[in-house]
Amino acid sequence: MGQLDGTQASTRVVRLHQRIASLRLMPRARRILDDTIDLIRLRLDVLPEGLYQPVPGLPVRKARRAAGSGSRWAAMEPVIERLGVKSAMDVGANVGYFPIKLASRGVPAVALESDPRFVRTTTTAVRRNQLDNVAVMELELRPDTLDLLPVTDCTLLLSLWHHLVRDQGLDTATHLLQELWARTGKVMFFDTGEDEMPESFGLPRMVPTPDAWLTEYLQKNCAGARIEHLGRHRAFDAAGLPTDRALFAVIREPQ
């Protein structure tokens, strides 16, 4: 009887160890499952055109705006370093290239995006890059959502303003720009569609040149700012044809 009891006790101990081992394996199995689901979702979300930006850590080779994203970052990074930027928000972050670049150099960043596909891709990219200083926020920029946005040292408003004009009108787009600037402590990086965009976007005529018109527009609507022109960079027009656009640093002057 004693021997039987000992055998039963040993069996219980073995089963207990097996259960513990199974529990230890569950987080790993869950991570593998999550990775598999994320990659399947990623493949579906980027079809058929591929990624817009060359986001590190994602197993997708094709990125339509690889050259333009890289040259913009190369132009912005020295300004970020010079001004000592400690926090940032990318409004219209697409798939998260710039927030990940910022976070990788130690600048916590918010990636604000309204397209669920891009939100999923950004979230996957942040996790695959093992970053804990990027917040991914699914939200459409509108006057009634402005109060949800944080105050940061740096705001990125890249290739979005012309969409705001088309969807919400010039007056509202200007109001949104002003309010984003009010939430910006040190610098806003800005570019937009220019004369290459069709009339359906409702953009004003940028005369005498887009560079001059946009410089004056930013100076007028970003109080206390100094405007730096950071060159022209590769982009695409509404038909997907290559073009280039001016990039500006809107820098808050010391009071």
Protein Blocks (a to p, Z undefined) as FASTA:
>chain_A
ZZmmmmmmmmmmmmmmmmmmmmmmmmmmmmmmmmmmmmmmmmmmmpcnbpfbdcehiacf
bafklmmmmmmmmmmmmmmmmnopabdcdehklnommmmmmmmnopacddddfbfklmmm
mmmmmmmnopakbccddddddfklmmmpccdfbdcdehklmmmmmmnojklmmmmmmmmm
mmpmkbccdddddfkpcfklopacddfbfklmmmmmmmmmmghiacddebjaddddfkop
acdddddddddddZZ
